[in-house]
Amino acid sequence: MIYDTIIIGGGPTGTAASVYAARKQLKALLITDSFGGQSVVSNDIDNWIGDIRISGFDLAQKFEAHIKAQPGLETLIDKVSAINRSQETPYPLYEITTEGGKTFQTKTLILGMGAHRRKLNIPGEQEFSAKGVAYCATCDAPFFGDKKVAVVGGGNAGLESALDLLAYASEVYLFNRTDTLKGDPGTAEKIQAHPKFKGILYNTIVTEITGETMMTGITYTNTQTQETQSMTLDGLFIEIGSLPNSDIVKHLVDTNEIGEIILDHKYGTTSAPGIFAAGDITDEAYKQNNISAGDAVKAALSAYSYVHKLEEN
Ligand SMILES: Cc1cc2nc3c(=O)[nH]c(=O)nc-3n(C[C@H](O)[C@H](O)[C@H](O)COP(=O)(O)OP(=O)(O)OC[C@H]3O[C@@H](n4cnc5c(N)ncnc54)[C@H](O)[C@@H]3O)c2cc1C
């Protein structure tokens, strides 16, 4: 069987694309390894339109229920491991292979694989991951009650993590690579006014994480003076942005220098015929749930129009 469209990803992008593909009666399959997307770890999402406040967990459940309510839409819980062009004429077809050993053919693809957290790639990071090193304060801050912790990153994610941690930890530090914070000044003021906040180390990079079974400290360097120092720490939260999950499609579509899929934003098209994308995997400027869902609608409608044209020819 050849699908009209295969949608990959169960975040806001994949969910919105699936609902629209199903309502357009495309022969559609959604493949995802989980539901909800990156904000599943959030306790409070306050900007998802239609819900004044919702947890990431509840939002994920709503996504799954909405997907399962679509007549005709097939769903597979699996991870896509490879995508290749399997036919050129009369029109391109794509073959999808999953880690579970399944293969499928499709006329169009809607890519909604999103993004993952960027790492520091320094000695000790992997070794002490989940042993003091963490990437989500919303999820892990409660494990650091009365502990001395630091956050790396002065963007909004870093500042919000520091704020989350101040509710639990005994001391919180912030490491920032440059001499200015990129995040919201209001949040920066709030954390700096907190008695448990011990300071921002500007122009500073963390170079090593040390410990035994658990992390016990870090080494850091001031990039202006080249002075290297150590600090004892129970936890280090790394909040330095995200990278797109585009490795499996880089041979098929054009990507930018950080691997984001380059889109024609009017229609959600990529450089490859029949491949559409939306959300955090793309070069969309603002990475947000509502934007991902909206752009996914555009991609699904474009996929519908593309399939319709193939049938006319
Ligand atoms: C901690 C945190 C809190 C956030 N809070 C907010 C907020 O309050 N409001 C807001 O608007 N935005 C928030 N965001 C941003 C928002 O979560 C993202 O913009 C949004 O999730 C992007 O949606 P997406 O569907 O494109 O990608 P993702 O959410 O990354 O979803 C991708 C999906 O694809 C699946 N997947 C990936 N690769 C494969 C594969 N090979 N095979 C099968 N499945 C695959 C993943 O498992 C996942 O289900 C937050 C982000 C984070 C990290």
The ligand as a Gaussian input file, in Angstrom:
#p B3LYP/6-31G(d) Opt

LIG

0 1
 C       10.866000      22.490000      28.807000
 C       10.138000      23.167000      27.672000
 C        9.026000      23.926000      27.952000
 C        8.336000      24.560000      26.911000
 N        7.251000      25.301000      27.239000
 C        6.557000      25.897000      26.246000
 C        5.392000      26.665000      26.554000
 O        5.031000      26.843000      27.719000
 N        4.702000      27.200000      25.501000
 C        5.090000      27.038000      24.197000
 O        4.397000      27.517000      23.294000
 N        6.182000      26.331000      23.887000
 C        6.930000      25.772000      24.867000
 N        8.057000      25.070000      24.566000
 C        8.442000      24.949000      23.146000
 C        7.562000      23.861000      22.495000
 O        7.568000      22.719000      23.334000
 C        8.074000      23.519000      21.098000
 O        8.076000      24.669000      20.286000
 C        7.169000      22.458000      20.464000
 O        7.100000      21.307000      21.277000
 C        7.670000      22.037000      19.074000
 O        6.776000      21.092000      18.600000
 P        7.162000      20.015000      17.480000
 O        5.971000      19.133000      17.366000
 O        7.666000      20.693000      16.284000
 O        8.387000      19.195000      18.076000
 P        8.550000      18.331000      19.449000
 O        7.717000      18.914000      20.523000
 O       10.016000      18.253000      19.633000
 O        7.947000      16.936000      19.049000
 C        8.631000      16.048000      18.225000
 C        8.022000      14.683000      18.337000
 O        8.604000      13.818000      17.369000
 C        9.016000      12.604000      17.962000
 N       10.151000      12.109000      17.184000
 C       11.359000      12.687000      16.987000
 N       12.111000      11.944000      16.155000
 C       11.350000      10.881000      15.801000
 C       11.576000       9.751000      14.971000
 N       12.737000       9.571000      14.319000
 N       10.589000       8.839000      14.845000
 C        9.399000       8.987000      15.492000
 N        9.133000      10.044000      16.308000
 C       10.101000      10.969000      16.459000
 C        9.387000      13.023000      19.399000
 O        9.392000      11.931000      20.271000
 C        8.249000      14.004000      19.687000
 O        7.070000      13.327000      20.041000
 C        8.774000      24.430000      25.583000
 C        9.898000      23.668000      25.295000
 C       10.583000      23.041000      26.319000
 C       11.805000      22.225000      25.993000

